[in-house]
Amino acid sequence: MNIRKITDRVFYVGVNDRTTHKFENLWPLPQGVSYNSYIVKGSDKIALIDTVEAASMDAMLNKIEKTIDNRPIDYLIVNHMEPDHSGGIPEILKLYPDLKIIGNRQTITMVKGYYNIGDSRFLEIKDNDVIDLGETTLQFILTPLIHWPETMMTFVKEEGVLFSGDGFGCFGALNGGVMDTEMETECYFPEIYRYYSNIVGKYGKPVQMALKKTSELDIKYICSTHGPVWHQYMDKVVDIYNRLSLYEGEEGVTIVYGSMYGHTEEIAELIASRLNERGVRNLKIHNASKSEMSFIISDAFRYKGLIVGSPTYNGKVFPPVEEFMSAMENREIKNKVVATFGSFTWASSANKSLVEMFTRMKLEPVASMDMKHSPSEEDIKAAVLLADNVADSLGY
């Protein structure tokens, strides 16, 4: 049933979702996703940290019943209001009529708005407030905009457990175990990149503020609302979030292109081949018409180099490539070595538009080329030169 004792006072009562196709109806879940909820037992009172989505409440309640030894739940801590974590609130309130919902001012406003709950059920907290459960304390750390304005984290000092909300989360259901020490974890690390870049994305500064606040705590376990409980690999996960929130890419290049008749694709392959000759080993190549957008966004965030190519389509950028560029602008991507290439048959437009898009993002392309019809010898030379300029700028 995936009930796990994390420490003497902290228990996992979350659920797996291996049915939903798309998270937020946007992002594919090939490995599913977990909705994590936790029980904290004090000598006097019990707190539930977040609920799960409404359809999964029966499974969570069954785990809670086997965990709390017929004691009541006194507090529900709402670290994040999104319905995959708050959907169970109405049912919890029916089962525990004396329960108080704990949240910050914005959380309470949102919970009231979503679930029509009266004032008497809430207890408002502020940054660094503490609640005593009896030999166990909960400290509340406000971390707004990870990735909603009301998000916060909760720390159990006596156990060194940080309940981080969506912070440090990842896609992927939990396979048998709950803690990273109980299962193979390599499959989760690519999903950390994809989760961060797609869900948290543009909120680098708020993430940095949260990292600064939590760095002052003696953390032994990170209990996110999605993905494993991080213990053995906790520092690795924090490092990934730190680098991504600083927009610090890893060594490598992502090439994103659209192609209607194969000519733009030829240039993409030529550029990739030349980059490989120059020593670039981490090369991710995406046909924007086929690759799922969340994976393209993830690779674009992860690696230092980004090359984008498009044919001119109705006088504009090819639509799947334009969608990708819009996602980059929306996420305020930074610190990339970028280049562009385009193609056209009778009127050039796409490449110029790509340059303008990157310039609007304050990313000046280190190289750019445009091709009419199919690749000529001059176009092949231009593609090699573009790759060389990118390799030079990346230090290869």
Phi, psi and chi 1 to 4 in degrees:
 res  aa     phi    psi   chi1   chi2   chi3   chi4
   1 MET       -   -0.4  -73.8 -177.2   61.4      -
   2 ASN    61.6   28.1 -101.6   15.4      -      -
   3 ILE   -81.8  127.7  -60.9  173.9      -      -
   4 ARG  -133.5  136.1  -75.8  -68.3 -169.0  -82.2
   5 LYS   -84.8  113.3  179.1  179.4  178.5  180.0
   6 ILE   -85.1  -47.1  -63.4  168.6      -      -
   7 THR  -137.4 -176.4   71.2      -      -      -
   8 ASP   -60.5  -23.9  -72.4  -18.5      -      -
   9 ARG  -118.8   -2.9  -52.0  173.6 -160.4 -168.9
  10 VAL  -122.9  131.4  176.4      -      -      -
  11 PHE  -133.1  142.2  -60.4   81.5      -      -
  12 TYR   -89.1  129.3  176.5   88.7      -      -
  13 VAL  -132.8   27.1  -69.3      -      -      -
  14 GLY   -80.5 -175.6      -      -      -      -
  15 VAL  -136.3  160.5  -60.6      -      -      -
  16 ASN  -102.4  148.1  -79.3  -41.0      -      -
  17 ASP  -125.1  105.0 -179.1   -8.4      -      -
  18 ARG  -109.0   18.4  -57.7 -177.1 -166.8  -86.6
  19 THR  -111.6  -42.9  -56.7      -      -      -
  20 THR   -62.2  132.5  -60.9      -      -      -
  21 HIS   -81.2  -39.7  -71.0  -81.4      -      -
  22 LYS  -135.4  127.2  -70.6 -170.9  174.9 -177.2
  23 PHE   -69.9  131.3 -168.7   79.3      -      -
  24 GLU    55.6   22.9  -62.2 -180.0  -24.0      -
  25 ASN    58.3   23.8  -86.3  -26.7      -      -
  26 LEU  -128.9  -47.1  -74.9  170.8      -      -
  27 TRP  -106.2  121.2  -43.0  116.5      -      -
  28 PRO   -59.9  148.6  -22.6   33.4      -      -
  29 LEU  -123.7   70.0  -63.8  170.4      -      -
  30 PRO   -62.8  -26.5   20.8  -32.4      -      -
  31 GLN  -108.7   14.6  -60.1  177.5   55.4      -
  32 GLY    75.7 -165.5      -      -      -      -
  33 VAL  -155.7  153.1   68.8      -      -      -
  34 SER  -108.5  147.0   67.1      -      -      -
  35 TYR  -111.8  109.5  -50.7  120.4      -      -
  36 ASN   -96.7  133.0  -61.2  -20.0      -      -
  37 SER  -135.5  152.2 -178.3      -      -      -
  38 TYR  -139.9  148.8  -53.0   88.3      -      -
  39 ILE  -107.6  133.6  -72.9  -73.7      -      -
  40 VAL  -116.9  121.3 -178.1      -      -      -
  41 LYS  -101.7  118.2  -71.1 -175.4 -180.0  180.0
  42 GLY   -99.2  172.6      -      -      -      -
  43 SER   -69.9  -24.6   57.6      -      -      -
  44 ASP  -107.5  -39.1  -60.8  -30.8      -      -
  45 LYS  -136.2  162.0  -63.6 -177.2 -178.5  -64.2
  46 ILE  -122.2  137.9  -71.0  179.2      -      -
  47 ALA  -119.1  139.6      -      -      -      -
  48 LEU  -103.0  125.5  173.5   63.8      -      -
  49 ILE   -96.1  103.2  -47.6  -65.8      -      -
  50 ASP    64.5  157.7  -66.1  -55.1      -      -
  51 THR  -108.5 -156.8   67.5      -      -      -
  52 VAL  -129.3  179.8  -61.5      -      -      -
  53 GLU   -65.2  152.8   51.9  119.2   20.9      -
  54 ALA   -56.1  -39.9      -      -      -      -
  55 ALA   -67.7  -16.2      -      -      -      -
  56 SER  -104.0    8.4  -58.6      -      -      -
  57 MET   -64.9  -35.9  -82.5  -61.0  -68.7      -
  58 ASP   -58.9  -43.9  -74.8  -12.4      -      -
  59 ALA   -64.8  -40.7      -      -      -      -
  60 MET   -67.4  -42.9 -170.2 -168.3   85.1      -
  61 LEU   -63.5  -35.2  -69.3  171.2      -      -
  62 ASN   -62.4  -40.1 -168.1   17.2      -      -
  63 LYS   -70.0  -40.6  -66.0  179.0 -178.6 -177.5
  64 ILE   -59.9  -45.0  -71.0  174.3      -      -
  65 GLU   -57.8  -36.6 -176.9 -179.2  -12.1      -
  66 LYS   -81.7   -3.8  -63.6  178.4 -175.6  -58.5
  67 THR  -107.4  -32.0  -57.0      -      -      -
  68 ILE   -96.8   -0.2   61.3  176.8      -      -
  69 ASP    55.4   47.1  -55.2  -39.8      -      -
  70 ASN    64.0   10.6  -65.8  -43.4      -      -
  71 ARG   -83.3  154.8  -67.8  171.0   60.9 -173.9
  72 PRO   -78.6  157.2   29.8  -35.3      -      -
  73 ILE   -88.3  123.1  -64.0  175.9      -      -
  74 ASP   -90.6  -35.5  -59.5  -78.5      -      -
  75 TYR  -133.3  142.4  -59.6  117.3      -      -
  76 LEU  -112.6  116.9  168.1   61.3      -      -
  77 ILE   -91.5  121.9  -44.4  -57.7      -      -
  78 VAL  -103.9   95.2 -177.6      -      -      -
  79 ASN   -75.5  -28.1  -79.3  -30.0      -      -
  80 HIS  -151.3  134.1 -178.7   25.8      -      -
  81 MET   -88.2   -9.7 -129.1  -54.5  -66.8      -
  82 GLU   -55.0  141.6 -153.4  164.5    1.0      -
  83 PRO   -60.1  -20.5  -30.7   38.7      -      -
  84 ASP   -69.7  -11.3   52.7  -26.4      -      -
  85 HIS  -116.7  -19.6  -50.2  -60.7      -      -
  86 SER  -111.3   -3.6   68.9      -      -      -
  87 GLY   -59.0  -25.4      -      -      -      -
  88 GLY   -86.1    0.2      -      -      -      -
  89 ILE   -58.1  -49.6  -72.6  177.6      -      -
  90 PRO   -56.7  -39.4  -27.3   36.9      -      -
  91 GLU   -70.6  -39.4 -167.3  164.4   -6.6      -
  92 ILE   -60.9  -40.1  -75.6  -71.8      -      -
  93 LEU   -65.4  -35.0  -66.9 -177.7      -      -
  94 LYS   -66.8  -38.3  -70.1  176.7 -174.4  176.6
  95 LEU   -77.1  -30.0  -68.2  171.7      -      -
  96 TYR  -127.1   83.6  -59.2   98.5      -      -
  97 PRO   -65.3  -18.7   20.3  -31.4      -      -
  98 ASP   -98.1    1.5  -63.2  -37.2      -      -
  99 LEU   -65.9  140.5  176.0  148.4      -      -
 100 LYS  -106.4  135.4  -68.4  -75.2 -173.3 -177.4
 101 ILE   -89.3  124.7  -59.6  173.6      -      -
 102 ILE  -106.2  128.2  -65.6  178.2      -      -
 103 GLY  -165.1  171.9      -      -      -      -
 104 ASN   -83.6  178.3   58.4   66.9      -      -
 105 ARG   -56.3  -45.3  179.0  179.4   54.4   82.3
 106 GLN   -68.9  -36.3  -66.2 -158.7   68.2      -
 107 THR   -59.4  -48.3  -56.6      -      -      -
 108 ILE   -61.8  -42.0  -67.8  170.8      -      -
 109 THR   -59.1  -43.2  -61.8      -      -      -
 110 MET   -70.1  -42.7  -68.7 -179.7 -175.8      -
 111 VAL   -61.5  -43.4  172.4      -      -      -
 112 LYS   -59.0  -45.1  -72.5  178.6  179.8  178.3
 113 GLY   -66.0  -37.6      -      -      -      -
 114 TYR   -77.4  -39.7  -92.6   68.0      -      -
 115 TYR  -121.3    4.7  -56.5  113.6      -      -
 116 ASN    54.2   54.7 -165.2   27.4      -      -
 117 ILE  -106.3  138.7  -62.0  167.5      -      -
 118 GLY   -74.3  162.2      -      -      -      -
 119 ASP   -59.4  -32.8  -68.8  -17.3      -      -
 120 SER   -67.0  -15.0   62.7      -      -      -
 121 ARG   -88.1   -2.6  -60.4  -54.2  -61.6  -96.4
 122 PHE  -110.4  150.2  -66.0   96.1      -      -
 123 LEU  -130.1  112.1  178.5   59.6      -      -
 124 GLU   -84.0  135.5 -178.8 -179.4  -20.6      -
 125 ILE  -120.3  161.6   56.1   86.5      -      -
 126 LYS  -120.8  174.8  -65.8 -179.3  173.2   58.2
 127 ASP   -56.6  129.6 -161.0   20.5      -      -
 128 ASN    71.3    9.1  -72.8  -44.3      -      -
 129 ASP   -63.3  155.2  -81.7   -3.0      -      -
 130 VAL  -130.4  140.3  173.2      -      -      -
 131 ILE  -122.1  135.2  -74.4 -179.6      -      -
 132 ASP   -96.2  123.3 -172.2    0.3      -      -
 133 LEU   -97.0    0.1  -57.5 -179.8      -      -
 134 GLY    96.3  100.1      -      -      -      -
 135 GLU    63.0    7.0  -59.7  175.9   -0.9      -
 136 THR  -145.9  130.3  -52.6      -      -      -
 137 THR  -120.0  149.3   54.9      -      -      -
 138 LEU  -112.6  121.0  -57.1  179.1      -      -
 139 GLN  -106.6  132.9  177.5 -174.7   -8.9      -
 140 PHE  -105.2  128.6  -55.5  105.2      -      -
 141 ILE  -120.5  113.3  -59.7  132.2      -      -
 142 LEU   -74.6  125.6  -58.8 -167.2      -      -
 143 THR  -132.1   67.4   55.5      -      -      -
 144 PRO   -62.3  148.9   21.1  -31.9      -      -
 145 LEU    69.2   32.8  -68.9  173.8      -      -
 146 ILE  -121.8   70.1  -50.3  176.8      -      -
 147 HIS  -122.9    9.1   52.2  116.2      -      -
 148 TRP  -108.0  161.9  -80.1   24.8      -      -
 149 PRO   -69.5  -15.9   18.7  -29.8      -      -
 150 GLU   -97.6   -1.4   91.7  -52.9   -7.9      -
 151 THR   -62.4  143.7   49.9      -      -      -
 152 MET  -147.0  172.4   68.9  180.0 -165.4      -
 153 MET  -126.2  158.0  -60.6 -177.7 -176.9      -
 154 THR  -128.5  132.9  -57.8      -      -      -
 155 PHE  -120.7  130.7 -177.1   57.8      -      -
 156 VAL  -102.2   99.8 -176.7      -      -      -
 157 LYS   -60.2  -43.1  179.7  179.3  178.7 -179.5
 158 GLU   -62.9  -24.6  -65.6   79.6    5.6      -
 159 GLU  -111.2   -9.4  -55.7  -68.9  -75.0      -
 160 GLY    66.7   32.1      -      -      -      -
 161 VAL  -106.6  124.6  174.5      -      -      -
 162 LEU  -107.4  117.8  178.8   68.9      -      -
 163 PHE   -89.6  108.5  -60.4  103.8      -      -
 164 SER  -101.8   10.1   60.6      -      -      -
 165 GLY    58.5 -138.5      -      -      -      -
 166 ASP   -76.7  -11.9  -85.9    0.5      -      -
 167 GLY   -61.8  137.0      -      -      -      -
 168 PHE    66.3   19.8  -50.7  111.9      -      -
 169 GLY   -84.5  172.0      -      -      -      -
 170 CYS  -159.1  160.1   69.0      -      -      -
 171 PHE   -74.2  164.8  -64.2  128.6      -      -
 172 GLY   112.3  122.1      -      -      -      -
 173 ALA   -67.6  159.7      -      -      -      -
 174 LEU   -87.1  126.8  -57.6  178.8      -      -
 175 ASN   -96.3   82.9  -62.2  -38.1      -      -
 176 GLY    87.7  -55.9      -      -      -      -
 177 GLY   -93.1 -174.3      -      -      -      -
 178 VAL  -127.0  -45.1  166.9      -      -      -
 179 MET   -85.8  153.9  -76.9 -167.4  -76.3      -
 180 ASP   -64.4  -18.6   59.7    4.5      -      -
 181 THR   -79.1   -8.8   53.2      -      -      -
 182 GLU  -102.5   -6.0  -60.6  174.0  -32.1      -
 183 MET  -154.1  168.9   52.9 -173.2  167.2      -
 184 GLU   -72.6  128.0 -173.6  -84.2  -40.2      -
 185 THR  -110.1   -6.9   56.4      -      -      -
 186 GLU   -58.0  -31.5  -77.8  -53.7  -53.4      -
 187 CYS   -67.8  -18.9   62.2      -      -      -
 188 TYR   -85.1  -24.5  -65.6  103.0      -      -
 189 PHE   -66.9  -42.6  -71.9  106.1      -      -
 190 PRO   -60.3  -31.4  -23.1   33.8      -      -
 191 GLU   -76.3  -20.6  -66.4  -67.4   66.9      -
 192 ILE   -65.6  -46.6  -68.0  174.4      -      -
 193 TYR   -60.3  -44.3  -72.6   95.9      -      -
 194 ARG   -68.4  -40.5 -166.8  162.8   68.2   92.2
 195 TYR   -63.8  -49.0 -177.8   88.9      -      -
 196 TYR   -61.2  -51.5 -179.8   93.7      -      -
 197 SER   -65.6  -33.1   57.9      -      -      -
 198 ASN   -88.4  -37.1  -74.4  -86.0      -      -
 199 ILE   -96.3  -49.4  -54.8  -60.5      -      -
 200 VAL   -87.9  -49.1 -175.9      -      -      -
 201 GLY    42.8  -93.6      -      -      -      -
 202 LYS   -74.3   -7.7   67.0 -176.1  -69.9 -177.0
 203 TYR   -95.8   47.8  -59.8  110.9      -      -
 204 GLY   -61.0  -45.4      -      -      -      -
 205 LYS   -63.2  -46.2  -72.7 -176.6  179.3  178.1
 206 PRO   -60.1  -36.7  -27.2   36.0      -      -
 207 VAL   -64.0  -41.9  170.8      -      -      -
 208 GLN   -61.4  -39.6  -79.2  -65.2  -55.9      -
 209 MET   -63.7  -41.0  -68.7  174.1   65.6      -
 210 ALA   -66.5  -40.9      -      -      -      -
 211 LEU   -62.2  -38.3  -71.7  169.7      -      -
 212 LYS   -64.1  -43.9 -176.5  176.5  179.8 -179.6
 213 LYS   -63.5  -46.8  -78.8 -173.1  172.6 -176.2
 214 THR   -75.5  -18.8   56.6      -      -      -
 215 SER   -64.9  -19.0   68.1      -      -      -
 216 GLU   -84.7   -4.1  -59.9  167.9   -0.4      -
 217 LEU   -99.2  150.8  -54.2  173.8      -      -
 218 ASP   -89.6   83.2 -176.2   15.7      -      -
 219 ILE   -92.2  131.6  -58.1  169.9      -      -
 220 LYS  -113.7  -25.5  -63.0 -179.9  175.3   64.4
 221 TYR  -137.9  136.6  -59.5   86.7      -      -
 222 ILE  -110.2  118.2  -68.1  177.9      -      -
 223 CYS  -109.9   94.8  -62.9      -      -      -
 224 SER   -82.6  171.8  175.3      -      -      -
 225 THR   -86.4   -8.1   47.8      -      -      -
 226 HIS  -139.7  132.0  -62.4  -67.2      -      -
 227 GLY    96.0 -176.2      -      -      -      -
 228 PRO   -65.5  159.3  -18.8   31.4      -      -
 229 VAL   -76.9  121.7  171.5      -      -      -
 230 TRP   -91.6  125.5  -62.4  109.3      -      -
 231 HIS  -135.8  -67.5  177.6   55.3      -      -
 232 GLN   -64.7  -38.6 -178.8  177.8   -7.2      -
 233 TYR  -106.4   20.2  -62.9  105.9      -      -
 234 MET   -56.2  -46.4 -176.5  178.5   70.4      -
 235 ASP   -64.3  -35.5  -69.1  -17.0      -      -
 236 LYS   -65.0  -42.2 -179.3  176.4  179.9  179.1
 237 VAL   -66.1  -44.0  172.5      -      -      -
 238 VAL   -61.4  -40.1  171.6      -      -      -
 239 ASP   -63.4  -41.1  179.8   63.6      -      -
 240 ILE   -61.3  -46.9  -68.8  172.2      -      -
 241 TYR   -63.4  -37.8  -97.8   69.7      -      -
 242 ASN   -64.1  -48.5 -178.9   50.1      -      -
 243 ARG   -65.9  -41.7  -75.3 -171.6  -74.4  104.0
 244 LEU   -66.3  -38.4  -71.7  173.9      -      -
 245 SER   -72.6  -20.5   61.5      -      -      -
 246 LEU   -90.2   -0.9  -69.9  170.5      -      -
 247 TYR    58.4   38.9  -61.6   90.1      -      -
 248 GLU   -93.9  108.8  -70.2 -178.3   -5.3      -
 249 GLY   -80.4  159.4      -      -      -      -
 250 GLU   -87.9  166.3  -61.2  175.8   14.1      -
 251 GLU   -61.0  127.9  -65.1  -62.6  -35.9      -
 252 GLY   145.1  171.7      -      -      -      -
 253 VAL  -135.6  136.5  176.4      -      -      -
 254 THR  -106.9  128.8  -58.1      -      -      -
 255 ILE  -112.5  123.4  -59.9  173.9      -      -
 256 VAL  -120.3  127.9 -178.5      -      -      -
 257 TYR  -144.3  159.0   71.8   91.6      -      -
 258 GLY  -119.7  150.1      -      -      -      -
 259 SER  -154.3  127.9 -169.6      -      -      -
 260 MET   -90.9  -40.8  -71.8 -177.7  -75.3      -
 261 TYR  -123.7    8.3  -52.3  114.7      -      -
 262 GLY    99.9  -11.9      -      -      -      -
 263 HIS   -74.4  -41.6  -60.7  135.2      -      -
 264 THR   -65.9  -35.9  -41.2      -      -      -
 265 GLU   -62.1  -38.8 -175.5  174.3   48.0      -
 266 GLU   -57.2  -44.1  -84.4 -170.4   69.6      -
 267 ILE   -64.4  -40.6  -63.4  -61.2      -      -
 268 ALA   -59.6  -42.8      -      -      -      -
 269 GLU   -68.4  -38.8  -65.1  -69.9   -6.5      -
 270 LEU   -61.3  -43.9  -78.6  166.4      -      -
 271 ILE   -63.5  -43.6  -68.9  168.3      -      -
 272 ALA   -62.9  -42.2      -      -      -      -
 273 SER   -62.6  -42.7  178.3      -      -      -
 274 ARG   -67.6  -40.1 -179.5   57.5  177.2  172.4
 275 LEU   -61.1  -38.6  -73.1  171.2      -      -
 276 ASN   -63.5  -42.0  178.8  -98.7      -      -
 277 GLU   -60.3  -32.5  -70.4  175.2    6.4      -
 278 ARG   -81.6   -1.5  -72.0  -68.1  -56.0  -89.8
 279 GLY   105.7    2.8      -      -      -      -
 280 VAL   -77.0  120.7 -179.4      -      -      -
 281 ARG  -104.0  -36.2  -66.4  -65.0  175.2  -98.2
 282 ASN   -85.1   92.1  -72.2  -30.1      -      -
 283 LEU  -118.6  121.5  -87.5  169.9      -      -
 284 LYS  -115.6  120.4  -56.4  -64.3 -179.1 -179.8
 285 ILE  -117.7  124.2  -54.2  170.2      -      -
 286 HIS  -124.5  122.2  -69.6  -76.9      -      -
 287 ASN   -79.4  111.4  179.7  -21.0      -      -
 288 ALA   -63.4  -18.9      -      -      -      -
 289 SER   -79.3  -17.0  -63.0      -      -      -
 290 LYS  -117.5  -47.2 -177.2  176.6 -178.8 -178.3
 291 SER   -62.6  141.6  -69.3      -      -      -
 292 GLU   -72.6  137.7 -152.7  -70.0  -35.7      -
 293 MET   -57.0  -37.9 -173.6   57.9   62.7      -
 294 SER   -64.2  -31.6   72.1      -      -      -
 295 PHE   -75.2  -34.7  -67.5   91.0      -      -
 296 ILE   -64.4  -47.7  -53.2  176.5      -      -
 297 ILE   -58.2  -41.9  -67.7  169.9      -      -
 298 SER   -60.9  -47.6  179.4      -      -      -
 299 ASP   -67.7  -36.8  -75.5  -22.2      -      -
 300 ALA   -62.9  -37.4      -      -      -      -
 301 PHE   -69.8  -37.2 -107.4   79.5      -      -
 302 ARG   -74.1  -37.4 -176.8  167.2 -176.2  172.9
 303 TYR  -107.9  154.5  -62.5  104.3      -      -
 304 LYS   -70.0  -35.9  -70.1 -179.3  179.7  179.1
 305 GLY   -97.7  142.3      -      -      -      -
 306 LEU  -141.7  118.3  175.8   59.7      -      -
 307 ILE  -120.1  129.5  -56.7  173.0      -      -
 308 VAL  -127.1  132.3 -178.4      -      -      -
 309 GLY  -131.3  148.5      -      -      -      -
 310 SER  -154.8  142.5  170.7      -      -      -
 311 PRO   -78.2  157.5   29.2  -33.4      -      -
 312 THR   -75.7  129.4  -65.4      -      -      -
 313 TYR  -133.3  115.4 -175.1   85.6      -      -
 314 ASN    52.0   38.5  -75.5  -18.5      -      -
 315 GLY    75.3   13.0      -      -      -      -
 316 LYS  -138.6 -174.3  -64.1 -178.3  178.8  179.8
 317 VAL   -72.5  143.1  174.3      -      -      -
 318 PHE   -53.4  128.5 -167.8   51.5      -      -
 319 PRO   -51.1  -44.4  -31.7   37.8      -      -
 320 PRO   -64.2  -33.3  -22.2   34.0      -      -
 321 VAL   -71.7  -39.5  177.7      -      -      -
 322 GLU   -61.6  -38.7 -173.5  173.2   31.9      -
 323 GLU   -61.4  -42.3 -179.3 -173.3   -3.1      -
 324 PHE   -63.9  -45.2  165.6   73.0      -      -
 325 MET   -63.2  -36.1  -68.0  -65.0  -75.2      -
 326 SER   -63.6  -39.2  175.8      -      -      -
 327 ALA   -64.3  -37.6      -      -      -      -
 328 MET   -66.2  -44.2  -68.3  -63.0   95.8      -
 329 GLU   -65.3  -40.9 -173.8  169.3   13.4      -
 330 ASN   -62.0  -32.8  179.3  -98.7      -      -
 331 ARG   -90.6    4.1  -74.7  159.8  177.7   77.5
 332 GLU    53.1   46.9  -61.4  176.3    7.5      -
 333 ILE   -61.4  144.1 -162.4  161.2      -      -
 334 LYS  -138.8  171.1  -60.3  176.2  178.2   68.5
 335 ASN    56.9   41.2  -57.3  -27.1      -      -
 336 LYS  -115.4  146.5  -60.8  -68.3  177.4 -173.0
 337 VAL   -88.8  115.1  170.5      -      -      -
 338 VAL  -119.8  154.6  -58.3      -      -      -
 339 ALA  -149.4  160.6      -      -      -      -
 340 THR  -134.4  154.0   69.0      -      -      -
 341 PHE  -146.0  150.3   60.6  100.6      -      -
 342 GLY  -142.4  170.7      -      -      -      -
 343 SER  -145.8  158.3   64.4      -      -      -
 344 PHE  -159.2  165.4   63.5   98.3      -      -
 345 THR  -107.7  -45.3  -61.2      -      -      -
 346 TRP  -130.8  -20.4   68.5   89.0      -      -
 347 ALA  -145.7  120.0      -      -      -      -
 348 SER   -79.9  134.9  174.0      -      -      -
 349 SER  -152.4  -40.8  175.8      -      -      -
 350 ALA   -60.6  -47.5      -      -      -      -
 351 ASN   -62.8  -42.2 -171.6   59.6      -      -
 352 LYS   -60.1  -41.3  178.9 -177.8  177.2 -177.9
 353 SER   -65.5  -39.0  -65.5      -      -      -
 354 LEU   -62.6  -43.5  -70.1  175.1      -      -
 355 VAL   -59.7  -44.3  172.1      -      -      -
 356 GLU   -63.5  -38.8  -70.6  172.3   -9.2      -
 357 MET   -63.2  -46.7  -71.1  174.1  179.9      -
 358 PHE   -64.9  -39.6  -87.5  131.0      -      -
 359 THR   -61.9  -38.0  -59.2      -      -      -
 360 ARG   -63.3  -30.2 -161.3  161.8   60.0 -128.7
 361 MET   -83.5    3.1  -62.5  178.9 -141.3      -
 362 LYS    65.5   36.0  -60.7 -179.3 -179.5  178.2
 363 LEU  -122.5  106.3  -67.4  169.8      -      -
 364 GLU   -86.6  120.7  -66.9  -64.1  -28.2      -
 365 PRO   -59.0  137.3  -25.4   35.4      -      -
 366 VAL   -81.8  -14.1  -61.5      -      -      -
 367 ALA  -160.9  154.9      -      -      -      -
 368 SER  -156.2  143.2 -176.0      -      -      -
 369 MET  -144.7  153.5   63.8  162.0  -71.4      -
 370 ASP  -131.9  145.5 -148.4    0.8      -      -
 371 MET  -131.1  133.6  172.6 -177.5   68.2      -
 372 LYS  -101.5  130.4 -172.4  173.8 -176.5  178.9
 373 HIS    66.7 -125.5  -57.9  151.3      -      -
 374 SER  -104.9  165.7   61.5      -      -      -
 375 PRO   -63.2  125.0  -23.8   34.2      -      -
 376 SER   -96.3  176.8   65.7      -      -      -
 377 GLU   -60.7  -38.3  -72.7  -60.3  -41.3      -
 378 GLU   -65.8  -37.6  -70.5  -56.9  -48.8      -
 379 ASP   -66.1  -39.2  -66.2  -36.1      -      -
 380 ILE   -62.7  -43.2  -68.1  169.5      -      -
 381 LYS   -62.5  -39.3  -69.2  177.0 -177.9  177.8
 382 ALA   -66.2  -36.7      -      -      -      -
 383 ALA   -66.3  -42.2      -      -      -      -
 384 VAL   -62.9  -43.0  169.8      -      -      -
 385 LEU   -63.4  -40.4  179.8   60.2      -      -
 386 LEU   -59.3  -47.0 -176.3  149.3      -      -
 387 ALA   -61.4  -41.2      -      -      -      -
 388 ASP   -63.1  -41.2  -76.5  -19.8      -      -
 389 ASN   -63.4  -39.7  -76.3  -24.3      -      -
 390 VAL   -66.1  -46.1  170.3      -      -      -
 391 ALA   -60.5  -42.6      -      -      -      -
 392 ASP   -61.2  -44.6  -71.1  -17.2      -      -
 393 SER   -66.8  -26.5  -62.6      -      -      -
 394 LEU   -90.4   -4.7  -69.3  170.6      -      -
 395 GLY    86.4   24.0      -      -      -      -
 396 TYR   -91.1      -  -74.2   93.2      -      -
